[in-house]
Amino acid sequence: MAPKGEPTEEESKYDRQDEAYFSYYSMLTHQAQMLQDSVRTSAYQTGIMQHGPNHFANKVVMDVGAGNGILSLFSLQAGARLVYAVEASNMVQNLQHLVQAASHSDTPVNEWIHNRFAVVHSRMEDVNEDVLKKCAPVKPTGDASKVDTIVSECLGVLLVHERMCESFIDARDRFLRPGGTVYPHSGTLCFSLLNDSRLYQDVKARGEWWNTANFYGVDLTPFVDAARSEAFSSPVVGCFSPTHVVGTTPEGLGMDSAVCRYVIDFSTITNEELKEFDVPLAFDCIDEPVIVHGLGGWFDLSFLQDEDDADAITVQQNTMTTSPFAPATHWAQVRMLFPEPLALNAGQRVLGTLHFKANESRSYNITANLEVPQADDVKASAPLFRRTARWKLDKQTYSWETM
């Protein structure tokens, strides 16, 4: 028999290709890694607690992809009347232990969550009103299919990897009351030009290793083209020095022209818009000759709500960045290298787009179409040269610099 509130095998839409994904997040080792990311955990706590009086106190909250339940617990600390912690992985077994410990008759632990914390073992897409009613510790008052606030740490590498943002939006569309709020409110994809000759040579070497005609008597050269393509289509995840970002100082000065941003508003974006979108690129930051080996990418996060005063203190306390110019997070940054670098002169510009298209591996295929136009004083329509590059965000490799 299925656990309380869990869809039966026949009812579930559980996709077996997601088994490895959910298994990963069922491990306390990985949950601890996220909790120990103080930038991440502090940003969420601050955003929730500062908005407690308006959006959490005496409210019904839904935590999408609850994991270890920390956002649910922050929501309860901020005064939530009831929190639905929706989690598809077997981490729910530990959440149930948390709930049971709070109601222990002799030595309760975290007694303040008793009868306020509902564990929902399900994919978000399988949740319905009946599931919520079955999981609620006390009979819900009013419409059990609607919540006042939705929180989620639905973020992967470069914000959109793992495609959990779609579950966040699904919850918003089906369960958020009119006028309700979502946390985070928005995320921003950030991209820069990158100069990183050491990494470029490392990636190039992965493909060139196959360029040998006598490996124990075997000619490996038929593999070369595929190996080169594979090496350069794999984004490199890891923290890197801001000195690699073209057009800025190590302190981040000049970022307005050196970093392109694309805002994803979680309160309004649709899942269709998330599945395929274009990020415009325009870099006007070349102040001296430089070799560009690829693009650097990271994301920012905002918990600011429409009614917030956008003063410097409020913004600072309600935003988070995974930038190379800031303290490291477990998301790190991404470097996407070109098979053929760009040699640029002072004053030249780089224009183009990044096309994101969701794939079947809980991630995205990314295509860059870039061009370097003629100088403004040269009357010619054709650019000096163009570059096209493709990456598969799910085929990540890893490289961390020693700062």
C-alpha positions in Angstrom: 0.0 0.0 0.0 1.3 3.4 -0.9 2.4 5.7 2.0 -0.1 8.4 3.1 -0.5 10.9 0.4 1.7 9.1 -2.1 0.2 8.2 -5.6 -0.2 4.5 -6.2 1.9 2.9 -8.9 -1.0 2.9 -11.3 -1.8 6.6 -10.6 1.7 8.0 -10.7 3.2 9.7 -13.8 6.6 8.9 -12.4 9.2 8.9 -15.2 11.7 6.1 -14.8 14.4 8.1 -16.5 14.3 10.4 -13.4 15.3 7.6 -11.0 19.0 8.6 -10.9 18.0 12.2 -10.4 15.7 11.5 -7.5 18.2 9.0 -6.0 20.9 11.6 -6.0 18.7 13.9 -3.9 17.7 11.2 -1.5 21.2 11.1 -0.1 21.9 13.1 3.1 25.5 13.6 1.9 24.3 15.7 -1.1 21.6 17.5 1.1 24.4 18.4 3.5 26.5 19.9 0.7 23.6 22.3 -0.1 22.9 23.2 3.5 26.6 23.9 4.0 26.5 26.4 1.1 26.1 29.4 3.4 25.5 31.9 0.6 22.5 29.8 -0.6 21.1 29.0 2.8 21.5 32.5 4.2 20.0 34.1 1.2 16.8 32.0 1.4 16.5 32.5 5.1 16.9 36.2 4.8 14.4 36.5 1.9 11.8 34.5 3.8 12.2 36.1 7.2 12.2 39.6 5.8 8.9 38.9 4.0 7.4 37.0 6.9 4.8 39.5 8.0 3.3 39.9 4.6 3.7 36.5 2.9 4.3 33.8 5.5 2.7 34.7 8.8 -0.5 32.7 9.2 -0.3 31.6 5.5 -0.4 28.3 3.8 2.9 27.6 2.0 4.0 25.0 -0.5 7.7 24.0 -0.8 8.4 22.5 -4.2 11.2 20.0 -4.2 11.6 20.3 -0.5 14.6 18.0 -0.1 15.8 18.3 3.5 12.9 20.6 4.3 15.0 23.7 5.2 12.8 26.1 3.3 9.7 24.6 4.8 11.3 25.1 8.3 12.2 28.7 7.5 8.6 29.3 6.4 7.3 27.9 9.7 9.8 30.1 11.6 8.4 33.0 9.6 4.9 32.2 11.0 3.3 29.9 8.3 0.2 28.2 9.5 0.8 25.1 7.4 3.5 24.1 5.0 3.2 21.4 2.3 6.7 20.0 1.7 6.5 18.3 -1.7 9.4 15.9 -2.4 9.7 13.1 -5.0 12.8 11.4 -3.6 13.1 9.1 -0.6 14.4 12.0 1.4 10.8 12.1 2.6 11.6 9.3 5.0 13.9 11.7 6.8 11.3 14.4 6.7 8.8 12.0 8.3 11.3 11.3 11.1 11.5 15.1 11.6 7.7 15.2 11.9 7.6 12.2 14.3 10.3 13.7 16.5 8.3 16.9 16.9 5.3 15.0 18.3 7.2 12.7 20.6 5.3 12.7 23.9 8.4 12.7 26.2 11.2 14.5 24.4 9.9 16.4 21.4 12.4 17.9 19.0 11.4 21.0 17.0 8.0 20.9 18.7 7.1 24.1 17.0 6.5 22.3 13.7 3.9 19.9 15.2 0.6 19.9 13.2 2.0 22.5 10.8 4.3 20.4 8.6 2.7 18.2 5.8 5.1 15.9 4.0 3.9 15.1 0.5 5.8 12.2 -1.2 5.2 12.9 -4.9 6.4 14.6 -8.0 5.0 18.1 -8.1 3.2 17.2 -11.4 1.3 14.4 -9.6 0.0 16.5 -6.7 -3.7 17.3 -6.6 -6.2 18.5 -4.0 -6.9 15.0 -2.7 -3.2 14.3 -2.2 -2.9 17.6 -0.2 -5.9 16.7 2.0 -4.5 13.3 2.8 -1.2 14.7 3.8 -2.4 17.6 5.9 -1.8 17.0 9.7 -5.1 18.7 10.5 -8.1 19.2 8.3 -7.4 22.3 6.1 -9.6 25.3 6.4 -11.0 26.7 3.2 -9.9 25.6 -0.3 -7.2 22.9 0.2 -6.2 23.2 -3.5 -4.8 26.8 -3.0 -1.8 28.1 -1.1 -0.7 31.7 -0.3 3.0 31.4 -1.0 5.2 29.0 -2.9 8.9 28.6 -2.1 11.4 26.5 -4.0 15.1 25.9 -4.4 14.5 24.7 -8.0 17.9 25.8 -9.3 20.5 23.9 -11.1 23.8 24.8 -12.7 23.3 28.0 -14.8 19.9 28.3 -13.1 17.9 26.1 -15.6 19.9 22.8 -15.6 17.8 19.9 -14.1 14.6 21.7 -15.3 13.1 21.9 -11.8 12.0 25.4 -12.6 9.2 23.8 -14.6 7.9 22.1 -11.5 8.0 25.5 -9.7 5.9 27.1 -12.5 3.5 24.1 -12.5 2.9 24.6 -8.8 2.3 28.3 -9.3 -0.2 27.8 -12.1 -2.2 25.1 -10.3 -2.0 26.0 -6.6 -1.2 29.6 -6.0 -4.1 31.9 -4.9 -4.7 35.1 -6.9 -2.3 37.7 -5.4 -0.1 35.0 -3.9 3.7 35.2 -4.0 6.6 33.0 -5.2 10.1 32.8 -3.7 12.4 33.4 -5.4 10.7 36.0 -7.5 13.2 36.0 -10.4 16.5 34.6 -11.6 18.9 36.2 -14.0 21.2 34.4 -16.4 24.6 36.2 -16.8 27.2 35.8 -19.6 30.6 37.2 -20.3 33.4 36.8 -22.8 36.1 34.6 -21.4 39.9 34.5 -21.8 41.2 31.2 -20.4 44.0 29.7 -22.4 44.9 27.0 -19.9 41.4 25.6 -19.9 41.2 25.9 -23.6 44.3 23.8 -24.1 43.1 21.2 -21.5 39.8 20.8 -23.4 41.5 20.7 -26.8 43.8 18.0 -25.5 40.9 15.7 -24.7 40.0 15.5 -28.3 43.5 15.5 -29.7 44.5 12.5 -27.5 42.7 10.4 -30.1 44.9 11.7 -32.9 47.3 8.8 -32.9 47.9 6.3 -35.6 49.6 3.7 -33.4 48.0 2.9 -30.1 49.1 -0.6 -29.3 49.0 -1.2 -33.0 45.6 0.4 -33.5 44.9 3.6 -35.5 42.6 5.8 -33.4 42.3 8.7 -35.8 38.8 7.7 -37.0 37.7 8.8 -33.5 39.2 12.3 -33.7 36.4 14.4 -35.2 33.8 12.9 -32.7 36.2 13.4 -29.8 36.9 17.0 -30.6 33.2 17.7 -31.0 32.4 16.0 -27.7 35.2 17.9 -25.8 34.1 21.3 -26.9 30.3 20.6 -26.5 30.8 19.8 -22.8 30.4 22.9 -20.6 33.0 23.1 -17.8 31.5 23.6 -14.3 33.7 25.0 -11.5 34.7 28.3 -9.9 37.1 30.4 -11.9 39.0 33.7 -11.3 37.3 36.9 -12.3 40.5 37.8 -14.1 39.3 35.6 -17.0 36.2 37.8 -17.6 37.0 40.0 -20.5 36.4 43.7 -20.0 36.3 43.9 -16.2 38.7 44.4 -13.3 39.0 41.8 -10.5 36.8 44.0 -8.5 34.0 43.8 -11.1 34.3 47.3 -12.5 33.0 47.7 -16.0 30.5 44.8 -15.6 27.7 46.8 -17.3 29.3 46.4 -20.7 31.1 43.1 -20.0 28.1 41.0 -18.7 24.9 40.3 -20.6 21.8 39.5 -18.5 18.6 37.7 -19.2 15.8 37.9 -16.5 13.5 35.0 -15.9 10.5 36.2 -13.9 9.1 33.2 -12.0 5.8 35.1 -11.2 4.9 35.4 -14.9 6.9 33.1 -17.2 5.2 30.1 -18.7 6.6 26.6 -19.0 6.4 26.9 -22.8 8.6 29.9 -22.6 11.1 28.0 -20.5 11.4 25.1 -22.9 12.9 27.2 -25.7 14.2 30.8 -25.5 16.9 33.2 -26.9 19.3 35.2 -24.8 20.5 38.3 -26.7 24.3 39.0 -26.4 26.0 42.3 -27.0 29.5 42.9 -25.6 31.1 46.3 -25.9 34.0 45.8 -23.6 37.1 45.2 -25.8 39.5 47.9 -24.7 42.7 46.1 -25.8 43.6 43.2 -28.1 42.4 39.9 -26.5 41.8 36.2 -27.4 38.3 35.1 -26.4 38.2 31.3 -25.8 34.5 31.1 -25.0 31.7 32.3 -22.7 31.5 32.4 -18.9 28.0 31.9 -17.3 26.4 32.2 -13.9 23.1 33.3 -12.4 21.7 35.8 -9.9 18.6 35.4 -7.7 16.1 37.9 -6.4 13.6 37.5 -3.5 12.4 41.1 -3.9 8.6 41.5 -4.3 6.7 44.1 -6.1 5.8 46.1 -3.0 9.4 46.2 -1.7 11.3 49.5 -1.6 14.3 49.0 -3.9 16.8 50.8 -1.6 20.3 49.6 -1.5 19.9 47.7 1.8 16.8 45.9 0.7 18.3 44.9 -2.6 21.5 43.6 -1.0 19.6 41.6 1.6 17.2 40.1 -0.9 19.5 39.0 -3.8 22.1 36.3 -4.3 24.7 35.8 -6.9 26.8 32.9 -8.1 29.2 35.3 -9.9 33.0 34.7 -10.0 33.2 38.2 -8.4 31.5 36.9 -5.2 32.0 34.2 -2.6 31.7 30.7 -4.1 28.5 28.6 -4.0 27.9 24.9 -4.7 26.5 25.9 -8.2 29.9 27.4 -9.1 30.1 28.9 -12.7 30.1 27.5 -16.2 32.6 27.9 -19.0 31.6 27.2 -22.5 34.5 27.1 -24.9 34.6 27.8 -28.6 36.3 25.1 -30.9 38.0 28.1 -32.6 38.9 31.2 -30.4 38.1 34.7 -31.4 41.0 37.2 -31.9 39.6 40.7 -31.1 41.1 44.1 -31.4 40.4 47.1 -29.2 37.1 48.7 -29.9 35.5 45.6 -31.6 32.1 44.3 -30.5 30.6 40.8 -30.3 26.9 40.4 -31.0 24.6 37.4 -31.2 22.3 35.1 -29.4 22.3 32.0 -27.2 19.5 29.7 -28.1 18.3 27.4 -25.2 16.3 24.3 -26.0 15.1 21.8 -23.4 16.3 18.3 -24.0 15.2 14.9 -22.6 18.0 14.7 -20.1 16.5 17.3 -17.6 18.7 20.0 -19.2 19.3 22.1 -22.3 21.1 22.2 -25.6 22.6 25.6 -26.1 23.6 27.1 -29.5 25.6 30.3 -29.8 25.5 32.4 -33.0 28.0 35.2 -32.8 29.4 37.8 -35.1 31.9 40.6 -35.0 30.5 43.5 -37.0 32.5 46.0 -39.1 33.5 49.2 -37.4 30.8 51.9 -37.3 32.7 54.0 -39.8 32.9 51.2 -42.3 29.9 51.0 -44.6 29.5 47.3 -45.0 26.6 45.0 -44.1 28.6 41.8 -43.8 30.3 41.2 -40.4 34.1 40.6 -40.2 33.4 37.0 -39.1 30.9 34.7 -37.5 31.1 31.9 -35.1 28.6 29.1 -34.2 29.2 26.8 -31.2 27.0 24.2 -29.5 27.0 22.8 -26.0 25.0 20.2 -24.1 24.4 21.5 -20.6 23.8 18.0 -19.3 27.3 16.8 -20.5 29.2 18.7 -17.9 32.8 18.3 -17.0 34.4 19.8 -13.9 37.5 22.0 -13.3 38.0 24.2 -10.2 40.8 26.8 -10.1 42.9 27.3 -7.0 42.3 30.9 -6.1 
